[in-house]
Amino acid sequence: MNKPFAIALLVAGIVVLVFGINSYHSLASGVSRAVTGAPTDKAIWLIAGGAIASIVGFIGLTRSKI
């Protein structure tokens, strides 16, 4: 994986993760947690996708080219 792509993936992952955390603390997610005991699906997908993209980007940056 080339460095610019890994950096872009890491930055995009962090941005999506922040959006997911903000979505988790939103009013809709709070109502969903109160009624069903779980946050909205959107919040879960944003947090999971952001975390995965950030991890892949970080691994791409730290891994040495063979």
Rosetta blueprint (number, residue, H / E / L):
1 M L
2 N L
3 K H
4 P H
5 F H
6 A H
7 I H
8 A H
9 L H
10 L H
11 V H
12 A H
13 G H
14 I H
15 V H
16 V H
17 L H
18 V H
19 F H
20 G H
21 I H
22 N H
23 S H
24 Y H
25 H L
26 S L
27 L H
28 A H
29 S H
30 G H
31 V H
32 S H
33 R H
34 A H
35 V H
36 T H
37 G L
38 A L
39 P L
40 T L
41 D H
42 K H
43 A H
44 I H
45 W H
46 L H
47 I H
48 A H
49 G H
50 G H
51 A H
52 I H
53 A H
54 S H
55 I H
56 V H
57 G H
58 F H
59 I H
60 G H
61 L H
62 T H
63 R L
64 S L
65 K L
66 I L
